[in-house]
Amino acid sequence: THEDFFLAAGTLQRRRRAGGDESLFGVFLQDQWQLGNRVVLSLGGRFDSWRSGEGSRLETVIASGGVLRSESFPDREAETFSPRVGLAWQVSERFQLAGSLYRSFRAPTINELFRPFRVRNDITEANAALESETLQGGEIGVRYGTRKVRWSAYAFRSELDDAIANVTMGQGPGAVAPCGFVPAGGVCRQRRNLDQVRVDGLEADLKLIPSHRIELELSYLLSDPEVVTATAQPELVGRRVAQVPEHQAALRLAGRPLADLDRFELGGMARWVGEQFEDDLNERRLADYLAVDLLARWRVSSRWDFLAAVENVFDETIETGETGDGLVSIGAPRLARLGLRYAWE
C-alpha cells in the first residue's frame, strides 16, 4: 500500500509504504468409488503450503522526510493437510441422502497482515503476527429430483479455529494501542485471531421447470456464526460474527416468454439479505435490503447475442458499513449495461 494520510490544516501530512510478498502452493487428489448399486464413497485430500516474506511498514513526514515508524517483519510459513470424505446414498430413483466431513485452511492475506486503514474516525490496524485459520465441519442433507421439480436441503456445522476478525481495542477520545490517538466518537480495532467460531446453518434450494419455456428457482441460506471461545477477548463470547447476515434468500425466474420468438430470453432475480452487525461488539446494525436484477438476451444469430441488464432496478440503498460517528457506506446503486457477444468455434 502506498498512501498519504493524516489530514491537518487541509493538507496530508504523512506518507505510508507497507506490504510484503505472499506465495501459496496447493495440490489435491480426489477419487470416488461405487459401493454396490446405490452408494458412492468419495475421498479427497489437499496439501497447502503458505509463505509470507519481505513484510515492512514505513511511515514518514511528507514535508521533512523524517521517519516516524520503520518496521521489518520476520518471514513466516505454514503447511497443512485438509482431508474430505463424502457419502451419497441413492435411496430411490428420486431421493438421495448425502453427507460429508471436511477440513480446510485459509492463510491471512497481505491486506490483513500489513495494511491498516481508516474510515472517518474508525481506525483498523493490521497484524503481522496473525495465524492461519483452520475449519473442521460436516453437512448432511437430502436431494429430490424429477424432470419438473428439484429440491435439496442441507444442514451444516463448522468450527473455525483462529478465526481472523476486526477486534475492538478501545474507543476515543485518547490514545488507544495499537492505533495511537483516536478522536472522539472513533474506535480502534485490530485484526486478531479468535480461538474458535462455530457456524450452524441450513441451505435449501427449490427449482421448478413447469415447461421448456420457463424456470423458477428459490434458494435460502440460514447461517448463525457465533464466537464460542476468545481467551484474549472474553467480551466477544456469545456474539455473532460481524458482517454476516443470518438470513439470505434469492428468487430467480428465467425463460422464453414469447411462444413465436425462441431467440428472446428474459430473466430476473430478487435477492434479500437480512440484518447484520457491522462490528464485533454487535452494537451497530446494517439494515436488510431487497435488490432486483433484470436481464434480457436476444440471440441475433447462432454466433451473435445482444444483452441488456439492469442491476438493483429499484435503486435500493444497500448499507455496507457504519462508523462510530454515523457515516454509512453504501453499495452500488442502479446500474444499467448493454453488451454484444460473439462466439466462434
C-alpha positions in Angstrom: 0.0 0.0 0.0 1.2 3.5 -0.9 -0.8 6.2 0.7 -0.7 9.7 2.1 -2.7 10.3 5.3 -3.2 12.4 8.5 -5.1 15.4 7.2 -4.3 18.6 9.1 -5.0 22.2 8.1 -6.2 20.9 4.7 -3.0 19.1 3.9 -2.0 15.4 4.1 1.0 15.3 6.5 2.3 11.7 6.4 3.2 9.0 4.0 2.9 5.2 4.4 4.5 2.4 2.5 3.6 -1.0 3.7 3.2 -4.6 2.4 5.0 -7.8 1.6 5.1 -10.9 -0.6 2.9 -13.9 -0.3 3.2 -17.3 -2.0 0.7 -20.1 -1.9 1.1 -23.6 -3.3 -1.6 -26.3 -3.2 -2.1 -29.8 -4.6 -5.2 -32.0 -4.2 -6.3 -35.6 -5.1 -9.8 -36.8 -5.2 -11.5 -40.1 -6.2 -14.8 -41.9 -5.7 -15.9 -45.5 -5.5 -19.2 -47.2 -6.2 -20.2 -49.3 -3.3 -23.0 -51.5 -4.6 -25.7 -50.1 -6.8 -26.8 -47.2 -4.6 -23.9 -45.9 -2.5 -21.0 -43.7 -3.7 -18.0 -43.0 -1.4 -15.7 -40.1 -2.2 -12.3 -39.4 -0.6 -10.1 -36.4 -1.1 -7.1 -34.6 0.4 -5.4 -31.3 -0.2 -1.9 -30.2 0.8 -1.3 -26.4 1.2 1.9 -24.5 1.7 1.9 -20.8 2.6 4.8 -18.4 2.9 4.8 -14.6 3.8 8.0 -12.6 3.4 9.5 -9.2 2.9 7.0 -7.6 5.2 7.6 -4.0 6.1 6.0 -0.7 7.2 7.5 2.7 6.8 5.8 6.0 7.8 7.4 9.4 7.2 6.6 13.1 7.5 6.0 14.3 3.9 7.4 17.8 4.5 10.7 16.8 6.1 11.1 13.2 5.2 11.5 12.3 8.9 10.9 8.7 9.9 8.0 8.1 12.3 7.9 4.4 12.0 10.1 1.8 10.4 9.4 -1.9 10.8 10.5 -5.1 9.1 8.5 -8.3 9.9 10.0 -11.8 10.0 9.3 -14.3 7.3 6.6 -16.9 8.1 5.4 -20.1 6.6 2.8 -22.8 7.3 1.9 -26.2 5.8 -1.3 -28.1 6.3 -3.3 -31.2 5.1 -7.0 -31.0 4.5 -8.9 -34.2 4.1 -12.5 -34.7 3.0 -14.8 -37.7 3.0 -18.3 -37.9 1.5 -21.0 -40.5 1.2 -24.1 -40.4 -1.1 -26.9 -43.0 -0.9 -29.4 -43.2 -3.7 -32.5 -44.2 -1.7 -34.7 -44.4 -4.7 -34.9 -43.1 -8.3 -35.8 -39.6 -7.0 -34.3 -39.4 -3.5 -30.7 -39.2 -2.4 -29.2 -38.8 1.0 -25.7 -37.3 1.3 -23.2 -36.2 3.9 -19.6 -35.2 4.2 -16.9 -34.3 6.7 -14.1 -32.0 5.9 -11.2 -29.8 7.0 -9.9 -26.6 5.3 -7.3 -23.9 5.6 -7.0 -20.2 4.9 -3.8 -18.1 5.3 -4.0 -14.5 6.3 -3.9 -12.1 3.3 -1.3 -9.4 2.8 -4.0 -6.9 3.5 -4.8 -8.4 6.9 -1.1 -8.7 7.8 0.3 -5.3 6.8 -2.3 -2.8 5.7 -4.0 -0.5 8.3 -7.0 1.6 7.2 -9.3 4.3 8.5 -12.9 5.2 7.7 -13.8 8.6 9.3 -12.7 8.2 12.9 -12.7 4.4 13.0 -9.2 3.0 12.7 -8.3 -0.6 12.0 -4.7 -1.8 12.4 -3.1 -4.7 10.6 -1.4 -7.5 12.5 1.7 -9.2 11.1 1.5 -11.9 13.7 -1.8 -13.4 12.5 -2.1 -17.2 12.4 -3.8 -19.1 9.7 -7.5 -20.1 10.0 -8.5 -23.8 10.0 -12.0 -25.2 9.7 -13.5 -28.5 10.6 -17.0 -29.2 9.5 -19.7 -31.5 8.3 -23.0 -31.5 6.5 -25.9 -33.8 5.9 -28.8 -33.4 3.5 -31.4 -34.8 1.1 -32.0 -34.2 -2.6 -35.1 -34.9 -4.7 -35.4 -34.6 -8.4 -37.8 -35.2 -11.2 -38.0 -33.7 -14.7 -40.0 -30.7 -13.4 -39.2 -30.4 -9.7 -35.9 -30.5 -8.0 -35.2 -29.6 -4.4 -32.5 -30.1 -1.8 -31.9 -29.2 1.9 -28.6 -29.4 3.8 -27.8 -28.8 7.5 -24.2 -28.0 8.4 -21.9 -27.2 11.3 -18.4 -25.8 11.1 -15.9 -24.9 13.8 -13.4 -22.3 12.7 -10.2 -22.1 14.8 -8.1 -18.9 14.9 -10.8 -17.0 13.0 -9.5 -13.6 11.9 -11.7 -10.7 12.9 -11.6 -7.0 13.4 -11.5 -6.8 17.2 -12.4 -3.6 19.1 -9.4 -2.5 21.3 -10.9 0.8 22.6 -12.8 4.0 21.9 -11.8 7.6 21.6 -11.0 10.3 22.5 -7.5 9.4 23.6 -4.6 7.2 22.8 -5.5 3.5 22.2 -2.9 0.9 21.4 -2.0 0.0 18.7 -3.8 2.7 16.8 -2.4 5.8 18.6 -4.7 8.8 19.1 -8.3 8.1 18.4 -10.7 11.1 18.0 -14.0 11.4 19.9 -16.6 9.1 18.5 -13.9 6.9 16.9 -13.0 3.3 17.6 -9.6 1.5 17.4 -9.7 -2.1 16.0 -7.1 -4.6 15.1 -7.2 -7.8 13.1 -6.8 -10.6 15.6 -7.3 -14.4 15.9 -10.3 -15.6 17.8 -9.9 -19.0 19.4 -13.0 -20.6 17.9 -16.1 -19.6 16.0 -19.0 -22.0 15.5 -21.3 -21.8 12.5 -24.6 -23.6 12.4 -26.7 -23.4 9.3 -29.2 -24.6 6.8 -29.1 -24.3 3.0 -32.2 -25.1 0.8 -32.9 -24.9 -2.9 -36.1 -25.4 -4.9 -36.2 -25.4 -8.7 -39.5 -25.7 -10.8 -39.5 -26.3 -14.5 -43.2 -26.2 -15.5 -42.4 -26.1 -19.2 -39.4 -25.8 -21.6 -40.1 -22.1 -21.7 -39.8 -21.2 -18.0 -37.7 -22.0 -15.0 -38.2 -20.8 -11.4 -35.6 -21.2 -8.6 -35.8 -20.3 -4.9 -32.9 -20.6 -2.5 -32.4 -19.8 1.1 -29.4 -19.8 3.5 -29.5 -19.7 7.3 -26.1 -19.0 8.8 -25.5 -18.4 12.5 -21.8 -17.8 13.3 -21.1 -17.3 17.0 -17.9 -16.8 18.9 -17.6 -19.7 21.4 -14.0 -19.2 22.7 -12.0 -16.0 22.8 -9.4 -16.1 25.6 -8.0 -12.7 24.9 -11.4 -11.1 24.2 -13.9 -12.7 26.6 -16.5 -10.0 25.9 -17.0 -11.4 22.4 -18.1 -14.9 23.6 -21.7 -15.5 22.5 -21.7 -12.6 20.0 -22.4 -13.0 16.3 -19.6 -12.6 13.8 -19.7 -9.1 12.2 -20.9 -8.5 8.6 -22.5 -12.0 8.3 -26.3 -11.9 7.8 -28.3 -14.6 9.5 -30.8 -14.9 6.6 -30.4 -14.7 2.9 -32.8 -15.7 0.1 -33.0 -15.4 -3.7 -35.7 -15.9 -6.2 -34.7 -16.4 -9.9 -37.0 -16.5 -12.9 -35.8 -17.2 -16.4 -37.4 -18.3 -19.7 -38.5 -17.5 -23.2 -41.9 -15.8 -22.7 -42.8 -15.3 -26.4 -44.0 -18.6 -28.0 -43.2 -17.4 -31.5 -39.8 -15.9 -30.6 -37.5 -18.5 -29.1 -34.5 -16.3 -29.6 -35.6 -13.8 -26.9 -34.8 -14.8 -23.3 -35.8 -12.8 -20.2 -34.6 -13.3 -16.7 -34.8 -11.7 -13.3 -33.6 -12.2 -9.8 -34.6 -10.8 -6.4 -32.1 -11.0 -3.6 -33.0 -10.4 0.0 -30.3 -10.1 2.7 -31.3 -9.8 6.3 -29.9 -7.6 9.0 -26.3 -8.0 10.1 -24.0 -6.5 12.7 -21.3 -4.1 11.4 -19.0 -4.6 14.4 -17.6 -7.3 16.7 -19.4 -6.0 19.7 -22.8 -6.2 17.9 -23.6 -2.6 18.7 -24.3 -1.3 15.1 -26.8 -2.9 12.7 -26.8 -2.8 9.0 -30.3 -2.8 7.6 -31.7 -5.6 5.5 -32.3 -5.0 1.8 -34.1 -6.4 -1.3 -32.4 -5.9 -4.6 -33.9 -6.8 -8.0 -31.9 -7.5 -11.2 -33.2 -8.0 -14.8 -31.5 -9.5 -17.8 -32.7 -9.7 -21.4 -30.9 -11.7 -24.2 -31.6 -11.6 -27.9 -29.9 -14.3 -30.0 -29.4 -12.4 -33.2 -27.8 -15.4 -34.9 -26.0 -18.6 -34.0 -22.9 -16.6 -33.2 -24.2 -13.2 -32.0 -26.0 -12.3 -28.8 -27.3 -8.9 -27.7 -27.5 -8.4 -23.9 -29.2 -5.8 -21.8 -29.2 -5.8 -18.0 -30.2 -3.6 -15.1 -28.9 -4.3 -11.6 -30.6 -3.0 -8.5 -33.6 -1.9 -10.6 -35.4 0.0 -7.8 -32.2 1.7 -6.6 -32.3 0.1 -3.2 -29.9 1.7 -0.6 -27.6 -1.2 0.4 -25.7 -0.5 3.7 -22.2 -2.0 3.8 -20.7 -0.3 6.8 -21.2 2.3 9.5 -18.6 4.2 11.6 -18.9 5.2 15.2 -19.8 8.8 14.3 -22.6 7.8 11.9 -21.0 7.7 8.5 -22.9 5.0 6.5 -21.1 3.3 3.5 -23.4 2.1 0.7 -23.2 -0.4 -2.1 -23.7 0.1 -5.8 -26.8 2.0 -6.9 -28.9 1.2 -10.0 -26.6 0.1 -12.8 -27.6 -0.5 -16.5 -25.4 -2.1 -19.1 -25.5 -3.2 -22.7 -23.4 -5.9 -24.3 -22.7 -7.7 -27.6 -21.3 -11.2 -27.5 -19.7 -13.2 -30.4 -18.9 -16.9 -30.2 -16.7 -18.8 -32.6 -15.5 -22.4 -33.0 
